[in-house]
Amino acid sequence: MSDTFDDFLPEALRFTAPAPLVDIGANLTHDSFARDLPAVLRRAQAANVTTLILTGTDREHAEQAIAMARQHAGKGLGLHATAGVHPHDASRWDADLATAMGELHRQPEVVAVGECGLDFNRNFSTPAEQELAFEAQLELAAENGKPLFLHERDAGQRMREILHAWRDEITDAVVHCFTADRATLFGYLDLDLHIGLTGWLCDERRGHHLRELVTQIPSTRLMLETDCPYLLPRNLPAKLKGRRHEPALLPWILREIAHWRGESEAELATATTATARRFFRLTADAAGETGRDDMTHEDS
């Protein structure tokens, strides 16, 4: 039996953001959401997470994200999609896939090219294959003018080199789920990139360095995301059965980041939402202003 709106999140985890939030990285096409997606969306809306950017990591999931955005249009939430090929799947890139991606980028629901980039941590595709697919998607973004939704792990120097070469051709770009060091952060900021932060900062094992870096990210370059169902914050005030992350928990990430930045949750919510709306070129209605304005996997 699927969980209902009321019984999935314990009372201690039912947060409400003081201003509308945008979750810029929600993997709602993941199989774990198939059983209760309507309840997940209702919980997001109750938490004042009014806009969701659904991550398309390959052709199949991008098509699913577009269909999901269409299905739920006009139901109180702003759902949008990205379309790209993740570096893990870069070995699949060919001319047919490039054509298919170009067609997906023309769909009005698609607000960014990606998730694309480099992952030299796992190398599920070779570095050469990753770079080929990444540059091909940079070319698509240069042609269509859409912003980029980027993935990088253990590849900061090479990522910066490639982006530097393309910087005059592309528009905006966000490094989603940023987890790297100070030098990498400032390298991205020097390229005028945006930074997406997740619950990684809530992880006492590996997120401490981010707590020191969050004050260095200008509010006009900072956005928030869950990367759900992955990266469930480890410091939640109550346990969550199944350990599946979801957009309704974004206000907890907001609270943590606001604490370490030394600003109010309302200030941070307002600033990051304004940044996300500008970045993804969302209209007021599409951004939801008519509303309440193995899960230990690494980031997707």
Solvent accessible surface area in square Angstrom, and as a share of the most:
residue,aa,sasa,rsa
1,M,239,1.07
2,S,53,0.34
3,D,26,0.13
4,T,72,0.42
5,F,71,0.30
6,D,85,0.44
7,D,79,0.41
8,F,4,0.02
9,L,7,0.03
10,P,49,0.31
11,E,128,0.57
12,A,53,0.41
13,L,0,0.00
14,R,115,0.42
15,F,18,0.08
16,T,69,0.40
17,A,4,0.03
18,P,75,0.47
19,A,17,0.13
20,P,15,0.10
21,L,1,0.00
22,V,6,0.03
23,D,0,0.00
24,I,0,0.00
25,G,0,0.00
26,A,0,0.00
27,N,11,0.06
28,L,3,0.02
29,T,16,0.10
30,H,53,0.24
31,D,124,0.64
32,S,26,0.17
33,F,2,0.01
34,A,88,0.68
35,R,123,0.45
36,D,4,0.02
37,L,22,0.11
38,P,77,0.49
39,A,5,0.04
40,V,0,0.00
41,L,12,0.06
42,R,118,0.43
43,R,8,0.03
44,A,0,0.00
45,Q,50,0.22
46,A,44,0.34
47,A,3,0.03
48,N,11,0.06
49,V,0,0.00
50,T,0,0.00
51,T,0,0.00
52,L,0,0.00
53,I,0,0.00
54,L,0,0.00
55,T,3,0.02
56,G,0,0.00
57,T,24,0.14
58,D,20,0.10
59,R,116,0.42
60,E,103,0.46
61,H,54,0.24
62,A,0,0.00
63,E,77,0.34
64,Q,68,0.30
65,A,0,0.00
66,I,7,0.03
67,A,56,0.43
68,M,24,0.11
69,A,3,0.02
70,R,124,0.45
71,Q,118,0.52
72,H,18,0.08
73,A,69,0.54
74,G,83,0.80
75,K,127,0.54
76,G,24,0.23
77,L,17,0.08
78,G,5,0.05
79,L,14,0.07
80,H,20,0.09
81,A,0,0.00
82,T,0,0.00
83,A,0,0.00
84,G,0,0.00
85,V,3,0.02
86,H,5,0.02
87,P,3,0.02
88,H,34,0.15
89,D,30,0.16
90,A,3,0.02
91,S,66,0.43
92,R,154,0.56
93,W,31,0.11
94,D,76,0.39
95,A,82,0.64
96,D,112,0.58
97,L,23,0.12
98,A,26,0.20
99,T,85,0.50
100,A,7,0.05
101,M,0,0.00
102,G,12,0.11
103,E,83,0.37
104,L,20,0.10
105,H,2,0.01
106,R,170,0.62
107,Q,54,0.24
108,P,114,0.71
109,E,32,0.14
110,V,1,0.01
111,V,17,0.10
112,A,0,0.00
113,V,0,0.00
114,G,0,0.00
115,E,0,0.00
116,C,0,0.00
117,G,2,0.02
118,L,0,0.00
119,D,3,0.01
120,F,52,0.22
121,N,79,0.40
122,R,61,0.22
123,N,65,0.33
124,F,134,0.56
125,S,2,0.01
126,T,71,0.41
127,P,57,0.36
128,A,76,0.59
129,E,65,0.29
130,Q,2,0.01
131,E,39,0.17
132,L,113,0.56
133,A,2,0.01
134,F,1,0.00
135,E,60,0.27
136,A,25,0.19
137,Q,2,0.01
138,L,0,0.00
139,E,88,0.39
140,L,25,0.13
141,A,0,0.00
142,A,34,0.26
143,E,123,0.55
144,N,57,0.29
145,G,24,0.23
146,K,40,0.17
147,P,1,0.01
148,L,0,0.00
149,F,0,0.00
150,L,0,0.00
151,H,4,0.02
152,E,20,0.09
153,R,26,0.09
154,D,93,0.48
155,A,5,0.04
156,G,10,0.10
157,Q,124,0.55
158,R,84,0.31
159,M,0,0.00
160,R,60,0.22
161,E,78,0.35
162,I,5,0.02
163,L,0,0.00
164,H,129,0.57
165,A,82,0.64
166,W,49,0.17
167,R,47,0.17
168,D,141,0.73
169,E,106,0.48
170,I,12,0.06
171,T,52,0.30
172,D,44,0.23
173,A,0,0.00
174,V,0,0.00
175,V,2,0.01
176,H,4,0.02
177,C,5,0.03
178,F,5,0.02
179,T,21,0.12
180,A,27,0.21
181,D,78,0.40
182,R,117,0.43
183,A,71,0.55
184,T,14,0.08
185,L,0,0.00
186,F,75,0.31
187,G,16,0.15
188,Y,0,0.00
189,L,32,0.16
190,D,121,0.63
191,L,20,0.10
192,D,66,0.34
193,L,0,0.00
194,H,10,0.05
195,I,0,0.00
196,G,0,0.00
197,L,2,0.01
198,T,2,0.01
199,G,3,0.03
200,W,23,0.08
201,L,0,0.00
202,C,1,0.01
203,D,5,0.03
204,E,87,0.39
205,R,146,0.53
206,R,73,0.27
207,G,0,0.00
208,H,99,0.44
209,H,65,0.29
210,L,3,0.01
211,R,36,0.13
212,E,122,0.55
213,L,7,0.04
214,V,1,0.00
215,T,72,0.42
216,Q,73,0.32
217,I,4,0.02
218,P,65,0.41
219,S,41,0.26
220,T,70,0.41
221,R,56,0.20
222,L,0,0.00
223,M,0,0.00
224,L,3,0.02
225,E,0,0.00
226,T,0,0.00
227,D,1,0.00
228,C,0,0.00
229,P,0,0.00
230,Y,28,0.11
231,L,12,0.06
232,L,12,0.06
233,P,3,0.02
234,R,106,0.39
235,N,54,0.28
236,L,25,0.13
237,P,75,0.47
238,A,31,0.24
239,K,191,0.81
240,L,9,0.04
241,K,116,0.49
242,G,65,0.62
243,R,97,0.36
244,R,6,0.02
245,H,0,0.00
246,E,0,0.00
247,P,0,0.00
248,A,2,0.01
249,L,0,0.00
250,L,0,0.00
251,P,4,0.02
252,W,27,0.10
253,I,0,0.00
254,L,0,0.00
255,R,94,0.34
256,E,25,0.11
257,I,0,0.00
258,A,2,0.02
259,H,124,0.56
260,W,90,0.32
261,R,41,0.15
262,G,70,0.67
263,E,51,0.23
264,S,53,0.34
265,E,53,0.24
266,A,46,0.36
267,E,103,0.46
268,L,0,0.00
269,A,0,0.00
270,T,81,0.47
271,A,27,0.21
272,T,5,0.03
273,T,6,0.04
274,A,40,0.31
275,T,2,0.01
276,A,1,0.01
277,R,40,0.15
278,R,137,0.50
279,F,2,0.01
280,F,3,0.01
281,R,128,0.47
282,L,21,0.10
283,T,90,0.52
284,A,56,0.43
285,D,110,0.57
286,A,33,0.26
287,A,0,0.00
288,G,1,0.01
289,E,77,0.35
290,T,110,0.64
291,G,20,0.19
292,R,127,0.46
293,D,50,0.26
294,D,142,0.73
295,M,31,0.14
296,T,100,0.58
297,H,65,0.29
298,E,51,0.23
299,D,6,0.03
300,S,16,0.10
